[in-house]
């Protein structure tokens, strides 16, 4: 049973979880006046204790819009739209001020996948902002023994679940327990895309700044995103669902190049240019592989493992690193993908340079305007985004590839920090939850420092014999090794990370000769394989 506390009467009622406040008030006189009971009149506006907001169901999109029209605070709700899901304190007086109670600690709740997902970097940035770190993680891999203990030691509060993937119930339970301990959560953050919807649900339960869960779900659905942009005239690319063998044959027979990818994806899993060598049976096998992958399977549940086919987008691919706050959308860095390998059944983005070298300043500024128009159409107003887009050099037209509502992977975060001369994307993302923080005012086409980074990918199913290092003409500023000799790589159709290296230089130093940087980066680390041992 959940406890419903009524203030200022100090009345306490036991309520079955899931019961609506309307039903509770029908049985007892709690002083709440109901009018339309449809969330359209505002008669039932109530105050909710800030420390117990997670005890009520999260507001729907319609309720949030109506509350905004009333000028309601984050601690006010429409009683007719609420269900009790945990312990909560309310008042029929919407202006009631709840007693402060015991002192609270302010911090962020970080959702970590298997003990990873940039959580160490997030904790460091939270500490720099004077905030506590509360970490909820799924069970770390057996390949990282001691990781759970390290997280528990490093975080101000930590819970590691026995499952290899978090559930929304895990997140909401953590919020309730933290609030019961007097800890105030200013926001929930997850870099792991599989938990991005849980992050949105948590933030709306907390009343913290974030996009609505439904909006996050729509942009993560690549078919729905493409269809929305196409209908708005912001894309000339068509997307078609591959629902059965007949629809696959129709796509295969269609004129023009097509690109196949999962409806919801990550790590370029099953994303490739369609050829007549691909069969429907192979797509089904890839779908099963995605759903069976221990590290990625929660992303590919339901519609996530369904494939779509899009018109192939040619041109130079770039990523726009975006920070948005209260409707202000700012591009803080732009990376050009100077090496992309479309071999096999995945697409490997091997090396990036920033600022871009294949587009002039005018084209990049047009790209920024294009990103802003897409965000306006989609209603995206707050958060951190890694937006992948291509520039067609013949038409000069930009096309969206994906909009990822999170920080980009590899060295995108560190690269952006070097270009800004200070704050990284993680820090800027955390600041969107805090009042009075201004967005950066930098020119992404003229960074303080240039950057170049390479991601070293492995061959599926192989075993590492040795790793050869050579700093050669220019040593990387930062090197991150992810495997060691003896490591056996998974036999998978997704990216397999071996290492990452980042170079930094003065303006004009790296972009002057990108081909030379590609050569240097290739020679910096070489992986030798050996026959797989049984």
N, C-alpha and C positions, 0 to 999 in steps of 0.2 A: 504493500500500500504506500501511496505518496502522501505527504503532509502538505495541506493547503493552509497557510496562515493568513488571517485577515487582520489588517491594521486600519485604524488605531485600536480596534476593539481587543486585540491580542487573542482572537479566537482561532483555535486550531481544529482542523477537520481532516480525517483520514479519507482519501479519495482513491478509487481504483484507477491505475494508470490508463490513460487513453480517454477518460471521461471528459466531455466538454464542459467548459465553465457554465454554459447555458443549462446543461443538465444538473450541475451542482446547485446552481442558483434556483432552479425550479423546486428542489427539495428543501432548501434552506433560504432564509432571508438574509442575504449578505450585503444588502444595500446597493447592489448593482442594478441600474435601470436599463432595460433593454427596449429599443424601439423597433427598427426594421428587422433585426437579427440577420441581416444580409451583409453587414460590413459597409453600409452605404450612408448611415445617418450620423454616426459618431456619438450616439447617446450613451453607449456602454464603454466609453473611454475609461480605462483604469490605469493605475500606477503599479509598476512591478519593481520589486526590490532588485537593484542592480546585481547583487550577489547571487540571485536565484533565477535570472532570466532563462537559463537553460532548462528550468523546470516546466516551461510552457512550450508547446509546439512552435516551431519557427513560423514567422509570418509569411503568408503567401505573397505573390507579386501584387495582387489586387489590394491586399491590406497595406502593404508598404506604400503603394501609390496614394491610397486614401490618407494614411497617416501623414505622409509628406504634405498633402494638400491642407491638412489641419495645422501644420507646423508642430507636430508632436515631437517629443524628445525620444531618445532611444529607450527610455524606461517607461514609455506609455504604449499600451496595446488596446485593441478592440476586443472586449471580453467575448463577444459572440463568435470570434474567429479563433479562439484559443482552446486547446485541450491540455489537460494536466498530464505531464509525462515524468515528473519528478517533484521533489520538494520545492515549493515556491511560496513566496509571500507577496500579497497584492493588497491594494486599497481601492475602494470604490471612488475615493477622491483622487482624480487624475493628477492633482498637484501635491499629493502627499509626499513628504520628505521622510525617507526611512532613516532610522537611527544608524549611525555609522557602524555600530557593533565593534568587534575587535579589529585591530589594525590589519590592513590588508597589504599584501605584497603584489606589485604590478609586474606582469611579465607576459611573454608570448608562449602560446602552445604550439610546438613544432611537431608535425607528423612525419615520422621517419620510416622509410621502407627498408626493413631488414638492417636497421642500424646505420643506414647511409643517407643519401639524399641531401648532401651539403649540411647536415645537422651540426657538425662541429663549427663550420663557418657561421651558421646562423646563431649559434650560442655565443660566439665571440662578438658578433655584431650587436646582439641584444645586450651583452654586458657593456659594450662601448656606449650604448644609448641609456645605460643606467637601469636596464630591465632584467628581470629574472628569466630563466629558461626552463620551461616545463616541456618535457619530451615524452611523447607517446610513440613507441616503436613496435613494429611487428618483429617476430623472432629473427635475429640475425642468422646468416648462413653458417653452416658447419665449417665453411672455409675461413671464417673470421672468428676463431675462438677467443673468448675474452671480450668481445665487442660489447655485449650486454653489460658486463661489469664496468667497462670503461664509460659507457653512457651514464650509468647510475652514479658513478663517481663524479662525472663532469657536470651534470645537470642539477638545477636547484630542486627539481622534482622529476622523477622518471618512472615510467611504467612500460614494461616489455611484455607483450602478449604472447601466449603460447603458439599462436598461429603465424604462418609466414606472410599473412596479409591482414591489414586492419579492416575492420568493418565500421560503418557509421555508428552502430551502437557502442563500439569501443570508444569512439571520439566523444560522444555525448555523455557517456559514463565518466570519462576523465574530466570533462568540464564540470559535471555535478560534484565530483569528489574534490576537485581543486577549489571550487567555490565554497564547499562546505568547510574547507580548511582555512577559509579567509583569504584566499589568493584571488586577485582580480586579473582576469585574462583580457588584455587589451586587443588581442587579435590572434587568429590561428593561421599558420603559414605552412605550406607544404610545397617543396620543389618537385616531389614525385607526382607525375601527372595522374597516376592511378588514384591518388587521394585528393585531387583538386576539387572534385565535387563535394567530398566530405569537408574540405576546408571551407567551401562556400556555405554549406549547411551549418557548420559550426559558427562561422562569423555572423550569420543571420540569427542564430539562436542567441549569440552574445550581443547583437546589436552593433557589431564592429563593421568598419567599411569594407565592402567587397561587392562583387557582382552577385545578382540573384542566382541561386543554384540552377534554375532553369536556363538562364542565359549562358552560364558556363557549359552546361550540357549541350546547348545548341552549337557553340563554337568548337567544342571537342568533336562533334559529329561532322566529319569532313563532307559528307554528302549534303547535309542540311546547310552548312556554312556556304558551300559552293552554290547551292540553289538560291540561297538568299542574296548573295552578291550578284549572281547572274540576273535575277529578277529585278534588282535595283540598277542594272546597267553598269555595275562596278567590276564585272568580269565578263569575258567573252568565251569562257570555257564551260563546256557542258559536263555534267556529272550524271552517270547512270548506274543504278544498282545492279549488281550481279546476284540475282536471287536464285537462279536455277541454271541448268545446262542450256536451256533455250535462250535465256538472256545473255549468257556467256557467248554462245555462238553468234548472236546478233551483234555483240560488241566486237567480236573477232572479225566479222565480215564487214564492219563499217569502214568507210574510207577514212584515211588520215591516221596519224600516229596516236596511240592511246597509252595512258599510264595507269597502272593498276596499283591500288593500295587498300589497306583495311579501312573500313568506315571510321574506326577510331584506332589510332596506332601510336607507336613509339619505337625508337631505336631502328627506324627504317625497316622494321620487321615486315617482310612480304611486300615491299614497295619497289616496283620495277617497271620498266617499259615493256609493254605487251608485244609479244612476237607469236608467230604461228607454232612455235615450239612449246608454248604453254597450253596445257589442257585443263578442262574443268576439273578433272580428277586431281590434278596437281594443286589447284586452288583449294580444293577440299582438304587435301593433305596438309597444306600450309595452315589452313584454318584450325585444323586439329592440333598442329604443332604449336600454334600460338596459344591455344586454350590450355595446353599441357605444360607450358613453360612456367616453372616454379616462380621465377622472378617477375614475370610480366603478365601472367594469366588474368589477373583481376582487371586489366585494361581491356582484355578481349572477351569479356563476358557479354552475353546478349548480342546486341547489334555490332559490338566491337569487332567480332571476328568475321563480319560480313564484308565482302569486297565491293569496291566501287571502281568504275573506269571513267577517267577524265580525258578530255582532249589533251594531248601532250603539250606542255608549255615550254617553248624554247627560250633561249636567251641566257643572260648572266644572272645567277642566283645570288641573292644577298639576304642578310637578316637584319631587321631593324629592332633594336633593343628599346623598348618603350616603357615609360613610367607614366601612369595616369592618376590624377587626383581630382576629385570633385568636378569631373568633366574636362579638365585641362589635360591634354594629351601631348606628351613631350618625347621625341626621339632623342635619346642620349648617346647612341653609338650606332654605327652601321658597319657590318662585316661583309666582305665579299668572299664567296666560296671559290677559291681559285683552283681547287682540285676536287672533282666529283667523279666517282667511279660508279657507273650504272651497270656493272657486270653482275651476272647471276640474278638472284631473286631478292636482292636488297640494293640500296643506294648508299654508298659510303661517301660522306663529306669529309675529305681527308685534311685539307688545309684551308685556312682563312687568313685574310689580311684586312687591316683597317687602318686608315680609311680606304674605301674601294678605289681600284685603279682603272676599272673599265667603264666608269661613268663620270661625267663632269659634274661640277657643283650644281648646275641648273637641273640636270636630270635627277640628282639626289634630292634636291629641294622639291621637285615634282613628286618624287617618291614619298617624301614626308607628307605632302598635302594629300596624296592618294591614301596613305595609311589613315590620316585624320578623317577622310571622307568615309572610309570603311568602318572606322570606329563609331562615327556618328550614326551610320546606318544600322549598325548592330547594337547600339545603345551602350557601348562599353565606356565607362566613366572613371573607373578606379582600378588600381592594381599594377602588376608587372607583366609584360608580354614579350615574347620572343616571336616576332612576325617574320615569316619567310616569304620572300617575293622574288619575282623574276622581271628583268627589264629586257624587252625585245628591242635589240639595237636597230632593227629595220623600221618598226613603227614608232619606237619611242614610248610604247605603252607598258605600263606596269600591270602585273597580275599577281594576286595573292596565291601562295602555295598553301600555307597553313597559318593559323593564328593560335599560338600556344600561350595559355594564360599562366605563365610561370617564367622563371629565369631559364635561359638557354643552357645547354649542357657544355661539356668540355671546358675550355678556358674562356668562355664568353664573359663570365662574371669578372675574372681577374683582368681580362683584356679591357673591359669597360672601365675598371678602376684605374688602370694605367692611363687611359685616354682622358679621363676626367681629372686625373691628378689627385685622387683622394677616394671619394665614396664609391663603393661597388654597387652593383644592382641589388644584391641582397639587402644592403643597408638602406638604399633608396626605397626598396619595397617595404621594409619594416617601418620606415618613416611615414608611409601613407596611412598608417594606423594611428599616428600621433598628431595632435593638433599643432598648428603653427609652424609646420615644416614647409619650406618652399621647394618647388621643383628646380632641378638644375637649369641654368640658362646658357649652357655651352652650345657651340656650333659643332655638330657631330662630323662635319666635313673637314674641320680643322682641329684635331685633337692635340692635347699637350704632348702626348707621345704616340708613336705608331706602334702597332703590334702585328705579329704574325704567329700563328700557332698551328701545330700539326697534331693530328690524332693518329696513332699507330694501331691498325686493326689486325686481328689474327685470322688465320685460316681455320675454319671449322673442323673440329675433330683431331687437330694436330697436337703434338706435345712439344713444349719448349725445351730445347737442348741447352742453349746459352743465349745470353744477351750481350752484344758488343756495343760499347759506347765510344763515341769519338766527338770531341768538341770542335775539331776541325778549325775552320776559319772564324767561327763565331759560336760561342757556347750559349745555350738557352738560359734565359733569366730564371725560369722555373721549369722543373722537370717532375713529372708525377708518374711513377712506375706502378703498374697494376698487377703484374704477374712476375714470377721468378722462374728460374730453370726448374724443370720437372713438372711445371703446371700443364695439365691436360685441358685443352680448350673444348667447350661444348660443341656438339655437332648441331648447329642451329642456323636458321636462315635470317638471323638478325646480326646487328653489329656486335663484335666481340672486341672489347677494348683491351689493349696491351699497355699503352703508355700515352702520355700527352706531354708536349713541350711547347713553351711560350717564349718568344723573343720580343724584346722591347727596343725601340730606337727613337732617335730624334726625328722631328718632322722631315720627311723626304728621304730618310736613311733606309728604310725597309721597302717603301713603295717604289723607289727608283729602279730596283731590279728584283722583281718578284720571282722571276725564274731562278735567280741565284739563291734566293731564300728557300725555294722549293728543293734545290739541290742540297743545300746545307742541311736542311731539316731531314731529308731522306737519309743522309749519311750519319746523322747524329746518333741514331739508334738502329741497330739491325738485329732481328730475331732469327735465330737458327733453330730449325726443327729436327726432331729425331723420330725414328719409328715408334709408334705407340706401343707401350708395354702392356701386356695382358695382366 
